[in-house]
Each structure stands twice: as structure tokens, then as C-alpha cells.
Amino acid sequence: MKFICDDMLGKLARWLKIMGFDTYYEKDLPDNKLLKISLAEDRIILTRDAKIPKIRNAKNFVWIYSSDPLEQLKEVVQKLKLHIEPERFFTRCLECNGLLEKIDKEKVKDKIWPYVYKTQENFVICPECKKVYWEGTHVGRMKEKFEGIKNN
């Protein structure tokens, strides 16, 4: 399942990417471009924009009621009956939505802080935008939040 989030749902888009869902988000994306991408790439529109449901071409959309990003995520999971698969967590780039790939520690030495290089062993990189990721302490906290969503 692929998504496209409107301008009001940037944080939701980030959470969906963290969970491994293919999620397109572009700040200040005009409605006509949002619809065009949705149709061309078969993406479900996630929106808080009252105009979207009224547009004739907007067929595949989910209206999001909450203004809280975690509540928005719960809404999407419940409305679309999404299966939360922990093995998919942290597999997408938060910047460009690309699929992350494992990379040898030596190859990222010049791309990260020295402390991170010393304290971490496993790294992934986005082949598209070259952003490097590693599993810091924040990952455990995020996984706990996902468990709360999964169990509701």
C-alpha cells in the first residue's frame, strides 16, 4: 500500500516512512499535483484538506480527523486495517522515501560524527540521497510507540 500525504500531514508522513510504508510527501505540494501523483502512482491520499474530498478526481483518499501525529497514525492503521510489521521499521529514508541498504562501517566513516562511528556497528544508507542512518537510543522509544498503536 502506497500513500501520499497533503501539506498538513508532514509528521504523519514521517511516521509512516519510519514504519516502512512507501509514503510520498512534499511540502507546499499543490492539490492538482497531489492528485496527479496519486493517480499516476496508485497512492492513497491522506488528507486534512476539506477541499480534497470535493474534487471529482479524488477517488482514493482517507480523511484524517486528528491533529496529533500519533493519533493520525492510529487512524490510518485502523481505517485501512494496516498490518504493522516490525521487520519493515526503519527501511525507508525519511528524506526521500528511498529504500535503505546496509553499508559497511568503513564506508561511512567520513559521513558521520566520530562518536557515532566509535559507538555504532551497523549502518544503512539511502542509495538515492546518500543519507546515513544507524540505530540510536531513539529507535527503542519509537518501537514502544508503535507497540501502543498496534495493540489498540
MOVEN-V921426 format. One record per residue. N is the residue number from 1. RES is the residue in three letters. SS is DSSP state (helix for helix, strand for strand, loop for the rest). PSI is psi as a letter, one per 40 degrees, with the letter a starting at -180 (NA if undefined). BURIAL is b if it has 9 or more other ideal C-beta (glycine too) atoms within 8 Angstrom, else e. Layout:
# MOVEN-V921426
N;RES;SS;PSI;BURIAL, N;RES;SS;PSI;BURIAL
This chain:
# MOVEN-V921426
1;MET;loop;h;e, 2;LYS;strand;i;b, 3;PHE;strand;i;b, 4;ILE;strand;h;b, 5;CYS;strand;i;b, 6;ASP;loop;i;b, 7;ASP;helix;d;e, 8;MET;helix;e;e, 9;LEU;helix;f;b, 10;GLY;helix;d;b, 11;LYS;helix;d;e, 12;LEU;helix;d;b, 13;ALA;helix;d;b, 14;ARG;helix;d;b, 15;TRP;helix;d;b, 16;LEU;helix;d;b, 17;LYS;helix;d;b, 18;ILE;helix;d;b, 19;MET;loop;e;b, 20;GLY;loop;e;b, 21;PHE;loop;h;b, 22;ASP;strand;h;e, 23;THR;strand;h;b, 24;TYR;strand;h;b, 25;TYR;strand;h;b, 26;GLU;loop;h;e, 27;LYS;loop;i;e, 28;ASP;loop;f;e, 29;LEU;loop;h;b, 30;PRO;loop;i;e, 31;ASP;helix;d;b, 32;ASN;helix;d;e, 33;LYS;helix;d;b, 34;LEU;helix;d;b, 35;LEU;helix;d;b, 36;LYS;helix;d;e, 37;ILE;helix;d;b, 38;SER;helix;d;b, 39;LEU;helix;d;e, 40;ALA;helix;d;e, 41;GLU;helix;e;b, 42;ASP;loop;f;e, 43;ARG;loop;i;b, 44;ILE;strand;h;b, 45;ILE;strand;h;b, 46;LEU;strand;h;b, 47;THR;strand;i;b, 48;ARG;loop;e;b, 49;ASP;loop;h;b, 50;ALA;loop;e;e, 51;LYS;loop;d;e, 52;ILE;helix;d;b, 53;PRO;helix;d;b, 54;LYS;helix;e;e, 55;ILE;loop;h;b, 56;ARG;loop;d;e, 57;ASN;loop;e;e, 58;ALA;loop;g;b, 59;LYS;loop;d;e, 60;ASN;loop;g;e, 61;PHE;strand;i;b, 62;VAL;strand;h;b, 63;TRP;strand;h;e, 64;ILE;loop;h;b, 65;TYR;loop;d;e, 66;SER;loop;i;e, 67;SER;loop;e;e, 68;ASP;loop;h;e, 69;PRO;helix;d;b, 70;LEU;helix;d;b, 71;GLU;helix;d;b, 72;GLN;helix;d;b, 73;LEU;helix;d;b, 74;LYS;helix;d;b, 75;GLU;helix;d;b, 76;VAL;helix;d;b, 77;VAL;helix;d;b, 78;GLN;helix;d;e, 79;LYS;helix;d;e, 80;LEU;loop;e;b, 81;LYS;loop;f;e, 82;LEU;loop;i;e, 83;HIS;loop;h;e, 84;ILE;loop;h;b, 85;GLU;loop;h;e, 86;PRO;helix;d;e, 87;GLU;helix;e;e, 88;ARG;helix;e;e, 89;PHE;loop;i;b, 90;PHE;loop;f;b, 91;THR;loop;e;e, 92;ARG;strand;i;b, 93;CYS;loop;h;b, 94;LEU;loop;e;e, 95;GLU;loop;d;e, 96;CYS;loop;e;e, 97;ASN;loop;e;b, 98;GLY;loop;i;b, 99;LEU;strand;h;e, 100;LEU;strand;i;b, 101;GLU;strand;i;e, 102;LYS;strand;i;e, 103;ILE;strand;i;b, 104;ASP;loop;i;e, 105;LYS;helix;d;b, 106;GLU;helix;d;e, 107;LYS;helix;e;e, 108;VAL;helix;e;b, 109;LYS;helix;d;e, 110;ASP;helix;e;e, 111;LYS;helix;e;e, 112;ILE;loop;i;b, 113;TRP;loop;i;e, 114;PRO;helix;d;e, 115;TYR;helix;d;e, 116;VAL;helix;d;b, 117;TYR;helix;d;b, 118;LYS;helix;d;e, 119;THR;helix;e;e, 120;GLN;loop;i;b, 121;GLU;loop;d;e, 122;ASN;loop;h;e, 123;PHE;strand;i;b, 124;VAL;strand;i;b, 125;ILE;strand;i;b, 126;CYS;strand;h;b, 127;PRO;loop;e;e, 128;GLU;loop;d;e, 129;CYS;loop;e;e, 130;LYS;loop;e;e, 131;LYS;loop;h;b, 132;VAL;strand;h;b, 133;TYR;strand;i;b, 134;TRP;strand;i;b, 135;GLU;loop;g;e, 136;GLY;loop;a;e, 137;THR;loop;d;e, 138;HIS;helix;d;e, 139;VAL;helix;d;b, 140;GLY;helix;d;e, 141;ARG;helix;d;e, 142;MET;helix;d;b, 143;LYS;helix;d;b, 144;GLU;helix;d;e, 145;LYS;helix;d;b, 146;PHE;helix;d;b, 147;GLU;helix;d;e, 148;GLY;helix;d;e, 149;ILE;helix;d;b, 150;LYS;helix;d;e, 151;ASN;loop;e;e, 152;ASN;loop;NA;e
